[in-house]
């Protein structure tokens, strides 16, 4: 049931964002995209870096080589206390990434509509 709710929310968000971006001036869409990218990078990059530092400190013994390429596979090794210290940074970094990608989409829409 929860998958259905998530699907409906995503579809409504996609349709709603298409309607909103078509009604706004291209300058507004472009400006909103630039701000979204800026905020996403300012929040997401330091949070992602700090997530990797915290994960490394929590799992210092026995990390595989190049662990930073797929760190999410290591989350199962975290204890409850370690998870509370590491995972908020993971979620903040992921939110920053999504905000940055959404901003890139808005920038592309603004540029295309400017022509």
N, C-alpha and C positions, 0 to 999 in steps of 0.2 A: 504494500500500500504506500509506503514512504517513497518508493521509486516513482510511483505514479505522480505523487505530489511534486517531487523534484522535477520531473519531466514537464509537468504543467507550468511550474514556475519558470523554467528555462524558456519554454515556448512563448509564454506571455511576455517575458523580458525581451526576447528577440523581436517579437512583433511590436512591442511598445517602444523599444529603442529605434526601430526602423521608422515608426511614425513620428517620433520626436525629432530625430535627425533630419527627416524630410521637411519638417515644418520650420526649423530654425534656419537662420542665415548661415551661410557657409563659414563666415568669419567666426561666428559663435561656436560652431562645431569644431573648427580648427583650434581656436583658443582653448576650448574645454579639453581637447585632446592633448595639447601641449602641457596644460596644467596637470592633467592626469599622469602623463609620463613623468613629469618633474616630481610630483608627490610620490609616485610609485617607486622611482629610483632612489629618492632621498630616504624613504622609509624601508624599502626592500633590500637594497644592497648592504647597508650596515647590519640589518637584521639577519640576512643570509650569512654574512661573514661571522657574526656572533653565534649563530646556530652551529656552524661548523666548528668553531672554537669550543663551544660547550659540549658538543657531541664528542669531539676528540678528547677533551678532558675527562668526560664520563666513561669513555671506553678506551682509555690509553693503552691498555694491554691487549694485544692480539688483534689489532686492526689489520685487515687485508691491504695489500698494496692497491694504490689508487682508490681508496675507500671513498674519497670525496666525489667521485663520479656518480655513485649510486648509494648515497648515505641512508636513504629511507629503508633499505634492507637491514640496517643495523638497529632500527628502532625497537625490534623485539628483544634486544639485549639489554635495554634500559630497565632499571628498576623503577619503582613508583616515585621515589624522591628524585631520581635523575630525570625521569620523564617530565616532572613538574618544572625542572630547571631548563630543559632543552626544548620541549615542544612549543612553548609560546613563541620562541624565536623562529621556529620552523613555520608556524602559521602566519606570523607577521611577514616573513620573507615571501611566503607564497602569495599572500594578499598583495604585497607590493608588486610582485611579478604580474599578477592578474590585472592590477590597476595599470601597470605600464603597457601591457598588451592591449587592454581596452583603449588606452589613450592612443596607441599606434593605429588602431582601427579608426578612431575618430579623426585622427590627422589625415589618414588616407581618404576618408569620406569627405572631409573638408577640402582637400586638394582636388579631388575628382569633381566635386560640385563647383569649385571656383572657375572651372573652364567654361 
